[in-house]
Amino acid sequence: MEKNSKMWLVTITLLLLACTITSANASIFELEVVPVSKIMEDPTIYDSTMAYRKISVVGNLSEIGKQSAVITEDDQSLKIDISKAELFSGFTQGEQAMITGEFRYDPIGDDIMHPSYVLRYPIQDIGETNISDVNTDPASHNGKYITIRGELTGIDYSMGRHTITLTENSTGNQMKAFYYGATDLETGEAVKISGLYSGEVLHSENLAKDKGPLSISTIIPGFSFLIGLIALGSMAILLSQRQR
């Protein structure tokens, strides 16, 4: 009898855990991480001059200047183009970062990385925040993952990308977001966007109507509130029997 009770307890526990676990997908902003030393050994492999390719490198920003920066990993350094200065807003010399972009090999000059995204490293996700808070201090949010809510007040499509204007109803503050997938959302709808805030733009990975917190039945189809109560009740009974 005790053995059966343990089996039931394990089954119910796994059921409840399954209801809360969500799958994690690799981010589009974190691509193949290539050590700087590996790039230096054979730069032609990673050269995107002839064949379009994006990679990620991780290291310390050993230098940050007006024209370029330098990222260093294990005494190996790589020059970083900094013409898009807004990507580096809030970053300081010596700070660790992940640079995702295109590496260009120059056999008679300096090899250089042209960044598309600059991330704080280790990766930081500050969760849900207000548009007004981000606009007040964009530098401290730069390079981090955030989630915002608001009204979709503008949406344009060009070159495979949607450019979205999201407005915070309570303050009127706005934020520009890029979205790279298909969507049937229209202006006037309440939406929720999650992604990487980089260069004063939210590069979205998830864009959806804002329907508030999801119920457990939404996360797992067929799992009702009643079933949840039954599972919790059964667990409580089993635990009480074990204590006798």
Rosetta blueprint (number, residue, H / E / L):
1 M L
2 E H
3 K H
4 N H
5 S H
6 K H
7 M H
8 W H
9 L H
10 V H
11 T H
12 I H
13 T H
14 L H
15 L H
16 L H
17 L H
18 A H
19 C L
20 T L
21 I L
22 T L
23 S L
24 A L
25 N L
26 A L
27 S L
28 I L
29 F L
30 E L
31 L L
32 E L
33 V E
34 V L
35 P L
36 V H
37 S H
38 K H
39 I H
40 M H
41 E H
42 D L
43 P H
44 T H
45 I H
46 Y H
47 D L
48 S L
49 T L
50 M L
51 A L
52 Y L
53 R L
54 K L
55 I E
56 S E
57 V E
58 V E
59 G E
60 N E
61 L E
62 S E
63 E E
64 I E
65 G L
66 K L
67 Q L
68 S E
69 A E
70 V E
71 I E
72 T E
73 E E
74 D L
75 D L
76 Q E
77 S E
78 L E
79 K E
80 I E
81 D E
82 I L
83 S L
84 K L
85 A H
86 E H
87 L H
88 F H
89 S L
90 G L
91 F L
92 T L
93 Q L
94 G L
95 E L
96 Q E
97 A E
98 M E
99 I E
100 T E
101 G E
102 E E
103 F E
104 R E
105 Y L
106 D L
107 P L
108 I L
109 G L
110 D L
111 D L
112 I E
113 M E
114 H E
115 P E
116 S E
117 Y E
118 V E
119 L E
120 R E
121 Y L
122 P L
123 I L
124 Q L
125 D E
126 I E
127 G E
128 E E
129 T L
130 N L
131 I H
132 S H
133 D H
134 V H
135 N H
136 T H
137 D L
138 P H
139 A H
140 S H
141 H H
142 N L
143 G L
144 K E
145 Y E
146 I E
147 T E
148 I E
149 R E
150 G E
151 E E
152 L E
153 T E
154 G E
155 I E
156 D E
157 Y E
158 S E
159 M L
160 G L
161 R E
162 H E
163 T E
164 I E
165 T E
166 L E
167 T E
168 E L
169 N L
170 S L
171 T L
172 G L
173 N L
174 Q E
175 M E
176 K E
177 A E
178 F E
179 Y E
180 Y L
181 G L
182 A L
183 T L
184 D L
185 L L
186 E L
187 T L
188 G L
189 E L
190 A E
191 V E
192 K E
193 I E
194 S E
195 G E
196 L E
197 Y E
198 S E
199 G L
200 E L
201 V E
202 L E
203 H E
204 S E
205 E E
206 N E
207 L E
208 A E
209 K E
210 D L
211 K L
212 G L
213 P L
214 L L
215 S L
216 I H
217 S H
218 T H
219 I H
220 I L
221 P L
222 G L
223 F L
224 S L
225 F H
226 L H
227 I H
228 G H
229 L H
230 I H
231 A H
232 L H
233 G H
234 S H
235 M H
236 A H
237 I H
238 L H
239 L H
240 S H
241 Q H
242 R H
243 Q H
244 R L
